[in-house]
Amino acid sequence: MKRNDRDCPIGVFDSGIGGLTVVKELMRELPREHIVYFGDTARVPYGTKSKESIIRFSKENVALLLRHKVKMVVVACNTSSSVALEALRRQFRLPIIGVINPGAKKAAQVTRNKKVGIVATMATINSRSYAKNIRVFDRSIRVFGKACPLFVPLAEEGWFHKPVTFQIAREYLKAVKNFGVDTLILGCTHYPLLKSVVQKVIGRKVKLIDSAKEVAFEVKALLKTTGLERKGKGKPVRLFLVSDEPEHFLKQARRFLGYEIKNVRKTSHV
């Protein structure tokens, strides 16, 4: 890496808008860093796509971010992290961090009864990526995964206090509770928006793991060890790119980031 690479942005991609929960944590932990975010809103959701499609989409997303001279890439999509991460690392020569391993590591550290639950998309659950990563840290941990596809539209609608949201959460989490977990990974970038709902339904004794926060900690550590931390004092640039419907993205972004953004551009992979 060259000296001026420190001033290059961190690239982040997701299938849509959910990865903004990761961006929010990155900005909190690394307030000096430039960030380029790409949401593949034309092809969302990834969770229902084939493995081959997810890998192809993910490679195209990294190639797009590289056009903006990023110094590293955060795969803020749990589905892409589950299915495509190794393929991305084989093809591209820059640091690439997914959202699976940081969350899995934290869950393995905090569980006391060795029973960990995961709520995520169907593709993430079927990949068993969280279970595999958790067992790298502790093979004695038992893992229970539950796909919760309706959590995504509920989060995007902002239905955080509606009775139907609690009804759906109770239905999804019934089996997770019966398994007796003491730790639950929110394995989709949308799910932190429903954290209060999930906590109320699953019970206060269950520790929730927000993968977005754990990713930000890992990115911070990696930048430090590789000497790629931005030292400049100028105002950091945050660029937001989407493949479709920038107006819809703008409306949703406030819910995920906590403030309004203005610089959203529509772009393509070619």
N, C-alpha and C positions, 0 to 999 in steps of 0.2 A: 504494500500500500504506500502511496506517495503521501507526503506531508499534507497536501491540500485536500486529500480524500477525507480528512476529518470534517471538512465543511460540506461534504456531500450529504444529501438527505437519507433518512431511513425510509425504505419503501415498505408499504403495508398493503396487502390485498385481501379481499373477502369476496364472496359470491354476491354480496349486496351491501346492506347498510350496517349489519350487526357488528362488523369489525371496528366500528367507531368506538365500541366499548374498550377495545385494545388501544386505539389512538388516545382516548381520554386518559388511560393509565400511563401511556408513554409520555404524554405531555406533563403529567403530574410528576413522574419520576425523572424525566429528562427535559426540563423546560427550555434548554438552549438548542435542542436539536431541530433541524429542518425535517419535515415529514411530507412524503407524497403518498396519498391514499388512493387506491383504485378499487371501486366497487363494480363488480361485473353484473350490473343490474339488468342487462339484456338477457342474461342466461340464468338468473336466480330462479329457483333454489338449486344448489348442487346436491343436496341430500337425497334427491330422488333419481340422480343421474347414474349412468354406468361408470365403472372404475376407469374404463378407457377414456370416456368423455371428461371425467374429473381431472385426470392426468394431463390431457391435452389442454383443457382450459387453464389449468394451473401453470403450465409451461408458457402459454401465451401471455398470461398475466405477469409473470416474472420478466419476460422479454419486453413487455410494455413499460414496466417500471425501470428497466435498465436504460431505456431511452431518456430517462430523467436523471441518469448518472447516480443512482442510489448506491450506497456503500454496503448495505445489507438489506435483506428482505425478511419481513415478518409475515408468515402465512397465518393470517388472523381468522381463517376459516377452519373450523374443526374438521369438516368433511375433507377438505384438501390436505390438511395436516395428517389425517388418518390414512389417506389413500395415496397421496402424490409426493409426500415429503422426500422420500429416498430418491425418487426419480428426478426431482428438482435438484437435489444435491449432487447427483451424478452428472447432470447436464450443465449446471451453472457454477462458475468459479467465484463465488462470494459467500459470505456467511448467510445461512438461511435458518431461521428459527420457526418452529411450529408451535401450536398452542397445546399440544397433547402432553409432551414430556414435563413441562413446568408444573402443570396441574396435577399430573400423576405423582410427581416427586413430592409435592406438598401434601397430597392425600396420604401417601405412605408414611410421611413424617408425623402427621397429627392423629391418625387413627389409633385408638386404644384397644378396641375389641376385634381389630383385624377384619372388619366388614365395611367395605366401601361401596357406595352407590354412585351411578353415573346416569345423568339425564342428558340426552343429546338427540341428534337426528338419527333416522334409521340407518343411514350410511355409516355414520360414526359408530353406532352400536354394533352393527354387523361386522365392521372391520376389527372389532375387539382390540383396537389400538390402545385404549386406556388400560384395559386389563393387562395387556402385554407389558406396557411401560411400568405399571404399578408393580408387577411381579419381578421386574429387574431390580427394584429397590427392596422388595420383601416378598419372597415366594409364598409365605404363609397367609398372605392377605386374600380373602375371598371377595369377589367383585360381583355386583349385580347391576346390570345395565337396563335402562328403560328408555325407549324412544318416546319423545313428547312433541310430535310435529305441530300441534296446535299452539304451543307456547310462542312460536315465531309470529304468527299473525296477531296474537293477543298483545305481544310486546310492541309490535309496530302500530297497533291501534291505540296504544296507551291505556289499555283496559286493566290497570293495576288494582283497582278497587271494586270491580264489577263482581256480583255474585257468581256469574257464569265462569269467571276466571278461577275462583276458588273451587267451584264444582269440578271443573276440568282437572285442576291440580290435585284435588283429593282422589279423583279416579286414577290419574297417572301414578301418583305416589303411594297408593294403597299397597301394592306389591313390594315397593322399596321399603316401606315402613315394616311390613311383615317380615322382611329379610333381616331386620334388626341392625341396619347400618348406623354407625355413629359419625360417619363422614360422607358428604355428598358433593360430587363434582358437578358444577354447572358447565356441562360439556358442549355448549353452543354459545356463540358470542351475543346472541339476543337475550339469553336467560338471565344475566345479571339485572336486567330491568325488572324482572319478576322475583327478585331475591326476597323481598319482604313477604310475598305471597307464598313462595316455596318454604321459607323459614317457618311461617305460621302453620302451614299444613304438616310439614315434616316434624316439627317440634324444635324447641329451643336448645335441646341437648345435642342435636345433630349439627356438626360443624360444616358450613358451606364453603366450598373451595371455588373461588372466582379465578378461572384460568387467565383472564385478561390481566389481573394484577400480577400473577406469577410470571407471565411472559415479560411484563415491563421490568421486573426485577432481573430476569435473565438477560434481557437486552442490555440493561445498564451494566451488568457484570461483564458481558462480552465486549462491549465498547471499551471498557476500562482495561481489560487484559490484552486487547488487540491494539490499544493506543489510538482508537478511532473516535474518542469523545470529541465533540465540537467545543473548541475553546473560545470561539468568537463571542463578542458581547452584543453584536447587532441583533435586532429582532428576528426570531426564527420565522421561516416561511412555512406555512402549512397549505399544501395544494391538494384539492380534492377532485378526483376524476371518476367519471362513471361511463358505462357503455350505453346507457339509455336513461331516459326520464330524469334529467337533472333537477327539474322543478319539484318532483316528488321527493327526491333525495334531500333537497334543501328543507322541505317541510319536516321530514323525519329526523334530520340531523340534530335539531335542537333537543329532541327527546333523548337522544343517545349521548350527546356531548354536554348538554346543560347550557348551551348558548347558541346563538345563530351564527351561521357561516355564510359567506357571500361568494367566495371564489370556488365555484363548482363548474367544471368543464366537462362536456361530453367528448369522448374520444373513442377511437377504435383500435383494434389490435394490429391493424395493417398500416 
